[in-house]
Amino acid sequence: MVDRVLLSAGLHNLDDCVSLALEHHLGIELMAFAYPHILDGHWEQVVDQYRTLLAPVDGSLTMHGPFFDMAPGSIDQRINQLTAERYQHALRIAATLGVPLVVFHANFLVSIRTDDYRRSWQERNVKFWSDMADYAHRLGVVIAIENMWEFDPYIISDVLRRVDHPNLRACLDVGHAHLFSQLPFEEWLAVLSPQIVHLHINNNPGDNDFHQSLHDGVLDYRHLLPKLRSLPNAPSMTLEMDRVSDMAASLDLLALGDS
C-alpha cells in the first residue's frame, strides 16, 4: 500500500516543505493558523499567500489548529467560549483553503488524576466537542483530536465514543503516546483504532518531545509502521518534524507513490 504522507509546514519552512512535497507527491499540514499572532493579525493575507503556494500540491492537506493555552470544555465558561471561538476561526480558515481535516489537542489536565475531575472533564468535553463537530460538519471539515500529555487512550476515546459524530475523529501522535503514557502502544492502537484518521509521526530520545527524524531516537519505526498501516481507516500521516532535512531523511521508511 502507498502511505499518505504529509509534511509539517511551520512559519519558516513552508517553501522548503512545498518543494519537497512537489518532488515526492506528498501533502502539507499547515501550522501557521495554530499561532495567536496569526489569528489576531492579518490572517486573510496569510490565507491568500497559502492558497497560491499550495495550489500545485497534489497530496493531502491538513491543518493544525490553535493549542497554546486552549482549554476545551473548561469549567470557566469565559475560557471555554474563547477556546470555541479560536477553534471555529481555524475551522473557517480550513474550509476557505479547502483543507478537509483540522487537528486539535484534547488538553486534559494530567496533573489532576482524580475520578471526579475525569468524569466532570468528560461531561464538559462531550458537550464542547458535540457542538464543535456540528460546526465542522456545516463547513465540510473533519476534526481530529490529538493526544498530547494524556496518559491513556480512553481519555479521548470515551469522549469520541459518546459524541459519535462522523466529523469528530482521532489523531494519534505516536511520540506522545510513548513519552507520556505507561500503557503499551498496542493498547493505544486497540482503543483508538476505530476513530483514528490521522497520525503524527516523529522520533525522540525517550525523555523529551523532540521532533526528530524517524531514524533518530528510541522508536523503531520499522516495527511500528506495519502496525500503523494495519489500522482499519488507513490514516494519513504527517512527518511532524522541525527540520525539513529530517523529513527528507525519513522518506526511505515510507511507501511513496513515486518510489
N, C-alpha and C positions, 0 to 999 in steps of 0.2 A: 504494500500500500504506500501511497505518497503521503508524506506528512504535510499538513497545512501550517507552514511556519511563518511567523511574523517577527519583525524587528522592533525593539523598543526605542522609539524616536523621542528623545528629550529636546530641550530647548536649544542645545548647542550641537546636536549631531544629526539633525533632520536631513540635511542634504546628503551626508555620507550614508545614512540609512536608506534613503531613496535610491542612491546609486547602487548599493549592494542588493537591494530588493529587485531592481530592474535587471541586474546581472543574473540573478538566480530565480526570478519569478516568485518572489516572496511578498508577504504582506507587511503592513505597518501598524503598530499600536502607538497612538499619539499620547504623549504625556503632557503636552502644553496646558490642556484645559483642566489639569489637576491643581494648577497653581492659582492662589488667590489674586496675585497681582495681574494675571492674565484675565481672569473672570471679572475683576473690578476695573480693568483698563480698557484698552482699545481691542477688545476681543473680536469685534467684527472684522477688523483689518487682518487679524491673525487667521480667522476663518477664510477670508479671501485669499490670503497668501497660501494657506494649506490646500485649498481647493485646486489652485494652479499646480502646486508641487506634486500633489497626489494623483493628478489626472492620468499620468502614464502608468501608474502602479496597477498591475493586474492581479495581485494577490489579495488576500482578505484584509479588511480594515477593522480595527477595534480602537477603543479609546479608554484611557484610564481616567476615572472621574476624580473629583476632589477627595482628599483624605486627611489633610492637615487639620487637626482639632475637630474633625467631624464626629458627631455622636448620634447616629440614627437611633431612634427610639429612646432618646434621653428622657429622664424623669423631669427635666426642666423644659417646659413647653416652649420657651423662647429659643433655647438651644436647638430643640427638635425642629422648630419652624425654620430656623436659619439653615440647618442641615438639609431639610427638604427643599428649600429654595436653591441652595447650591446644586443639589443633585438634579433638580428639574432643569436648571440652566444648562448643565452639562448634557442632559438628555436632548434638549432642544438643539444644542450645537451639533450633537451627533447626528440628529435627523437632518439638519441642514447640510452636513457634509456627506450624507449617505453612509454613515457608519452604523452598522446594524447591531453592534454589541458594545456595552459600556461596563467596565469593571469598577465596583465599589468595594471598600473594606467593610467587614462586619463591625470591627472596633468594639468588641466585647472587652470589658474591663477585667483582665485576667487576674489582677491583684485581689479581686473580691471573689472568693471561692465558696460563698455560702449558697445553700439551696434556695433561700429566699430571693437573693439577688438574681440567680439564674432564672428562676420562674418569672419574676417580675420583668426582667430584661426580655425574656422570650415573648411575654404577652404584649409588651410595648412594641417590639420589633415585628411581630405578626401584623399588627395594625399599620405600622410605618411602611413595611415593605408591600403589604397588600395595596395600599394607596399608591405607592411608587410604581408597582407593576402595572396597575391600571393606567397610570400616566404614560409609562413607557409603551404600553400597548397602543394607545392612541397615536403615538408618534412612530410606531413601527420599529421600535428598538427593544432589544433584549438586555436585561440587566444580569450580570454575573457577579455574585457576591464572593469576594476573595477572603481566604483565611490569612490573618496576619499573626497575631500573638495567641490566637485561640489554641487551647491545649488539647482539645479533642474535636473530632469532626461533627459530633452530634449538636454542638452549639449552633452551627449553621444549618445542618441538615434538618433539625427539628423545626426550625422556622420555615425553611423551604417546603417541607412536607405539609405543614399546616396551612401555609398560604396557597400552595398547589396552583400556581399560575404559570402558564406557558412562557410568560415574559420575565420570569424570575428563576434564574438557574445559578450554578456554582462555577467559580474559577478556582481551581486548586493550584496553590503555589507550593511547588514541591520542596523548595528550600525552607520555607516557613514551617511546613509540616514536620520536617526533620529537626529543625532548630528548636522549636518552641513546644514540642509535644513529646511525651514519653511513650506514646502508643505506637505500635508497629505501623509502618507505612501501609501495609496491606489492609489494615483496618480503615485507614483514611479512604483508600480506594473502594473498599467494600461498602462503606457507609454512604459515601458521596457519589458513587458511580452512576446512579440513575439521573443525577442532576448536573454532572459536570459537562460543560460545553466548551470550556476553555482552560488552558494551562499557562502558568508562568514557570519557566524552567531556567535555572542557572545553577552555579555551584558555589560552595563556601568552605571555609576552613573548619567548620564544625562548632565554632564558638561565636560567630558574628555573621550578620546578614550581608556579607559582601556578595555583590552580583558578579561572579566570576564566570569564566569560560566553562563549558560543560566538562572539559578535561581537567580543570584546575580546582581540586577540592576533595572533600570526603565522600561525595556522592558518586556512585558508579552508574553512569547513565547507560552503559552497555547492558546493564542488568535492569535498569528502571524503564528504559524506553519501550521494550516489548510489553511491559505491564501497562504502561500508559496507552499504547496503541490498541490494547485489548479492551479498553473502555467501550461501552455499548454505543455511545453517541459520537465516536470518532472526533474528539475535540481538536480545535485549533490550538497552537502552542506558540507563545511569544518567548523569544530569547530576551529575557529581561536582564540586560547587562548594561553597564555604564559605557564600556568601550566598544566601538564598532569592530575593532580588531578581535575582541573576544567573541563577538557574534560570528564573524567570518571564520574564526578558528574552530567554532563548534559545528559548522555545517557538515563536516565529514561524518558525523554520527547520525545525521538525519537523512531520510529518504526524500530527495527533492525530485521534482518533476523533470528537471533538465539534466539529471545525472544518469 
